[in-house]
Amino acid sequence: MMTYQYQLTCISESEQNRVSLSDLEEAAELCDLHPEMIEEFLRGRLVHAFKNKQGNIYFDSSGVSRLRHIAYLREHEQIKFRTIRYITSLLDSLEAREKELHELRERLR
């Protein structure tokens, strides 16, 4: 089984200003999650985030979207953490294969 291990990516202040990012508190509010729960997802490497020199954590739009998806699976589907990890791993694998297929089709054109 392929497991994706997300890590915190360091980001400079100039990069932080160029990209629309949500800090931990904003992401928690947007996803209706407690910040500590999001930190648990980060420890479990279920979501990608950015970190600046001060140690503040930020999420891009895809990170916030993923947090919302994880929150939905936990709250509405009553799925446990380990199963969420498996589901997200499968979705990542599927997304990678779809991207690869798209690139191969583009080469054939």
N, C-alpha and C positions, 0 to 999 in steps of 0.2 A: 504494500500500500504506500502510495506517495503522500508524504505529509509536508505541507509548506510551513516553514518556520518564519514568521514575520518578526522583524526586529525594528527597533527604533532607529531611524535615520537622522543623523545630525543635520541641522539646517542652519545656514547663516542668516543674519538679520536681513540682508539684501534679498535672499531667496524668500524669506518669510514675508517680505513686503510685496513681492511679485505674485505670489500665489495666494489664493483665497483659502485661508486655514481657519479652523475652529479650535479654540483651546479646549482643555479637558472639561471645564465647567460648561462651556457652550455646547459641546458635543453631548454632554450628559443631559442638558436641558432639551436639546433637539431630539434625542433618542428616548427620553423619559427613563433614564437610567441613573443610578447613583454613581458618582465619580469613582468610588471604590470598586464598583462592579466592573466599570470600564478598565480600571487598573488590573483587575483579575483577568479580564480578557487579554490585556497586553502581556501579562505574565504567562498566560497560556498560549500566547502568540497566535491568537485568532484574528488579529487585525493589525494593519500597518499604521504606524504613527511617526511623527517627526518630533525631534527634541532639539531645543536651542541650547546655547552655552549655559544658560541659567538653569537648565533642567526642566523647563516648561514643556509640556506635551501638547502637540497639535495634530489635528486630523484634516486631511483634504476631503473633498466631497465623496470620493469612493470609500474612504475610511468611515465617514459618518453613515453612508449608505449601508455598509457592512455591519456597523453597530446596530442600526435599525433592524436589519435582517436577523441578527443574533438575538436582539431583544424580542422580536416577534416569535422566534422559535422557542425561546425560554418561557415567555409569558402566555402566549396563546396556544401553542402546541404542547406545552409542558415537557419539552425535550431537555434532557440532562446535558451538562457541560461536555462530557466525553462524546456523546452522540452529535452534539453541535460541531465539535472539532472534526468528526468524521464527515459530516455533511458538508462543511465548508471546504474540507480537503477535496472531496469529490467535485464540488462546484468549481474550485480552482483548477483542478485537472481538466474538467470539461471546458472551461474558459480557455485554457492553454491550447487544447486540441482544436477548438473552434478558430482561434487566432492562427494557428499553424495551417489549418485547412484554408482559411481565407488567403494567407500569404501564398500558398501553393497554387490556388486558383488564379491569383493575380499574375503569377509567373507564367501560367499557361496562356494568358491572353495576349 
